[in-house]
Amino acid sequence: MLFTVTDNDRRIYSENLSGFLPDRMIDIHCHVWRNQDKDDEYIKTHESVQRTVSWPGLVAAENPIEDLDETYRLMFPDKKVTPLFFSTTCKGSMKAMNDYCRAAAKEKKYPALYFSKPTESPEELEYELITGGWYGIKGYLDLSPEYLPEAEIRIFDFFPPAQLEVLNKLKMIVMLHIPRPKRFRDPVNIAQIIEIKERWPDIKLIIAHIGRAYCVSDVGDAFDKLAASRACDNLMFDFCANTNRYVMKQLLEAVGTKRVMWGTDLPITRMRMRRIEENGTYINLIPPGLYGDPSVDPHLREVPPEEADKITFFMYEELLSMKWAMEQTGHTSEQDRRDIFHDNAQRLIYG
């Protein structure tokens, strides 16, 4: 078995989630890759510049398509889940990982996004998107020029305007994981999100992780600024790898249920953890000994052994938080649930 599902996990799912979730679901945000030799010079160069947290790498060394399907089977035994997936960075050759995702998407008839590099020419990117049958792109801040300090990276450093022109022309998806320490409240991030929607209105832009607002203090006035721009009226959000119920409540109050989509960020939501907020940052509380030495990342903290059995999957914590937020905002109808967990993604991908 890929991982263990405990009696406590089954109880949480059956009592709180099974009846809440629709029978058909679309996971708008997850990663699929196999380990490859790191023979990509671009990866070798950028791997030496540490710009990301390390704890997600403790959950799974790889996530082939078979493991993704098995995760859905174990965690959602009574649901049919379809993913929109893409690869990841610094795990091997980017070409090999994109090739694997393309082959897996074709075999399974799943939609997938191309993992782009900012150094690709518009012509190269357009060729890859059209010939590969991709639905859009995913990029990442750690692929920005290596001379840039992490705190100074902007969206256009890893999604250059010339590439966004291509995505706008093709009316494709851009999955955006925003950079910068201030996250969603950063004025540069918000200004560039608005600029993207104004200059390239046919891009299907998704703000991943609710703008990385994992703590209430990460939000600031972002929703107000975005609401002031008519160009952002169809801006989409996913809430993957986020468990902050108060941020989710703000999201639903700001945009309703037609612009919110479920995502998992698998495989990291297989992690057993409960997230808390301390001093404006998030801490993942984990069972002792399960993920090695927690001192490798300041976002990790082990709980006492007597608390470990109460900890369930990151995935379920995320879903329980959204359920609470939907109840608090009165978005409890069957259509609301179908919108967030299936219909919005269906329209965005295939509409």
C-alpha positions, 0 to 999 in steps of 0.5 A: 500500500502506498500509505496507511489509512487509519481508523481515525482517517476513515472516521474523519472522512466518513463523518465530515467529508464523504457527504460534503464532497460531490461524487465527481471532483477535479483536482486543479493543481497536483504534481506528477514526476518520476525521479530522473538523473539531474542531467539538465544544466538549467536545473543544475544551475538553479538547484544551487540557489535555495529559494524554496522551503524544504519540507515538501520534499520529505513527503515523497521522492516521486509521484508517478501517475499510478501513485496519484491515482492510488492516492485518490482511491485511498483518500476518496474511496467513493469519489471519481477524481480527475486531475489537472497535473504538471511536473515540478522543478529540481527533481531531474531533467525538465524535458524528461519530466515534461515528456513523462507528464505528456505521456501520462496525460495521453495514456490516462486522458487527463489534462496537463500543463507544460512546466515552462522555463523563462528562457524559452523563446515565445516560438519554442513555447508555442511549439511545445504547447501546440504539439504537446497537447498541453492546456497551459503552463506552470512555472516557478519562482526558483527558475528565475535568473539565479542572480536575483535574490529570492525577495526581489523576484517578480512574476515577470521574472519567471513568466516573461511578457513574451511568453504571456503573449503566447498564452493569451493568443492560445487562450490557455491556463497560467498556474501562478504561484506568486513570489516574494516574502509578503505573499498575497499582500505584496503590492508588486504581486498585486500590481503584476496580477492586475497587469496580466489580466489587463494586458492579456485578458484571454489568459485563464489565470489561476492564483495558486494557494490563495496567493500563498496566504497561509496566514491571515496576515498574508492577505492584507488588502489584496482582495480589495485591490483586485476587486477594484480592477474590472479586468480581474472579474474572472480571476480564478483561485485554488486553495491547495495546500492551504488550511487557513479557514479564515483566509478561505472565508475572506476568499469566499466573501470576496469572490463567491463560489464561481471563481474558487477551485479545489486543488491538492498539491499532491503529493505533499498533502499526503503528509500527516500534519496539522497547521497552526499560525505563530507570529505571522508564519505557519507551523506544520505539526507532525508526528514524531519521527515520521519525516526525519529531523524536523530541524531541517525546516523552521515550518516543522514541529513534532507533537508529543507521541500522545497527540500523534494518533489524532493527526490526519492527512494535510488533505483532509485538514484542507478540506475541513477548513474549506467546509467550515468557510463555506458554512460560515459564508452560507455557501452550502448548496449542492451547486456551491459544492459542485462549483468549487470541487468540479464545475468551475474547473471543468469550465476553465479547462474545457470551456 
